[in-house]
Amino acid sequence: MHGRLKVRTSAEEAARKKLEQQQKVKMFRAAMGRILEKKSAQEYDPEMMELTAKVLGNNPDIATLWNLRRMCILALKETNVENIQSVFDKDLGFTEMCLMVNPKSYCAWHHRCWILENAPTANWQKEVELCTKYLKLDERNFHCWDYRRYVVEKAEVTPEKEFTFCTEKIEKNFSNYSSWHYRSKLLPVLYPNVEDPSRPISEEKLKEELELVLTAAFTDPNDSSAWFYQRWLLGYSQPQLDLATCRIDAVQNLAVLSFSVPIALASGGYELSVSCCEMCNDTSKWIPSNEGNTFDTTWIMKGSFVISEECNPCVTLLTPEKVKHVLELHTVTPERAVGVKKPKFGYVFGSAIVDVLKAQLASCKELLEYEPDSKWTLLTAALLMKAIDRRGYYETIRQHLTKLETVDALRKGYYLDLASKWSIENRLEEWIEAGNLCSEIDLSGLQLTGVNYVQYFATADAINLSSNRLVDRNLGVLRELVFCRKLNLSHNALKTGAMVEKLPFVQEIILKGNEQLVQNDKMVEELQTKVKSLVF
């Protein structure tokens, strides 16, 4: 009635929105049509700037239109327009408006970088202040954090100031992934570990960071940001390049050389020196174990090898960056030279850090008494135990991971894979310490869902993978087992055996207990033609 707003019915509201959408589409098509016409005619003028601005103002994620704006600005720059700086400044203001529409627009942030790089002058300090302003509005905008790292370098802002800024953001809100990440980039610069360059920060600073992250984690145990940062502090990151294994066998006329990560040994500019066998020094003669690869972790060479029993036999790899890696050969005879380097499964901490880790583990146990199903606390407790004493806590670690399979069922596969990896680490370490680096390695009964660290088994004559959870897709990595002649895959979950037949050097395969595979008569017949002995 009089003085009252009419409330639209749902049908009326839907019709209104549809009409509004149709009008927007009509305007968009008209603008894009005109833009493409001008593009075909190469008319990069103020009208093109105006047309692109209208469209980008509503949707700043159309990369083509940003490219056209850049072409317009460059065209104006070439004509020596007076006060060209104002053109760049105006477009900076336009990008800021677009970022208000979508603060996480990749295109708008990229265009802003381009403007600053191409303008006659750029006020980098002002950009730093703009980032500070934007991060007050949304402190977890990772686009803005990335942009900030870019502009602070240009503005020559000191790492100390940025570290203080990060600390303030974290103290205000512990759930700030980007700030934790930025912190991990600044710490190695400000507090490097002089005694051990392989570790990012000094022991003293590490202790402080562990205490900070514990406070953050226990403030909100269900928030993952601090837990992830703690994993970085504990050293669970990607492995660095290093020599892993070497076996030169004069009897079998075969040599293998493996690395912790894939490298382009034959063509990557590496220099190789095998002191006891000169023939192996030529990198061009090594071929990847996975035929057709350029990068590989395991490389092989065939030939007639002459092995000298010198007093200090070793393999030396010099990278293109002139970083030297050395592998000692422990067993050297005229028939064979073998060496395996124990991989790094994380950092080795001093007693002071171990005491801090033990205190954190005690706090985790206390928290688990109140929240026994806290997935992050369970996982962190397992990580702490692994850092303190991997072997001593092995059974407890497995119990935690088993519980996580139920507590966090959506990530069950991740916990199974993690348990597999850590179980292999223990067996691998025991095998290396035993000293017989050509003997069979026993990985049976570990409930493995995958096979990690395969390159470290490349010198073994046999491998026992029975009584696990392996399926066909897990077996591709076994191609790196160059010297393996006996492979026990009994009591797994193999169905086709397709990957088994691609293992070039294996002579005996045990497959009993893989019921579905045994029932596949055609596959069994094919496998029997590939190897000397096939046991079911």
ABEGO torsion letter per residue (X at the ends): XBGBBBBBBAAAAAAAAAAAAAAAAAAAAAAAAAAAAAAAAGBBBAAAAAAAAAAAAABAABAAAAAAAAAAAAAAAAAGBBGAAAAAAAAAAAAAAAAAABAABAAAAAAAAAAAAABABBBAAAAAAAAAAAAAABAABAAAAAAAAAAAAAAGBBAAAAAAAAAAAAAABABBAAAAAAAAAAAAAABBBAABAABABBAAAAAAAAAAAAAAAAABAABAAAAAAAAAAAGBBBBBBBBABBBBBAAAGBBBBBBABBBBAAAAGBBBBBAABAAAABAAABBBABBGBABBABBBBBEBBBBBBBABBBBBBBBAAGBBBBBBBABBBAABBBBBBBBBAEBBBBAAAAAAAAAAAAAAAAAAAABAABAAAAAAAAAAAAAABAAAAAAAAAAAAAAAAAABAAAAAAAAAAAAAAAAAAAAAAAAAAGBAABBBBABGAGBABBBGAAAAAABABBBABGBABBAAAAAAAAABAABABBBABGBABAAGAAAAABAABABBBABGBAAAAABAAAAAAAAAABABBBX
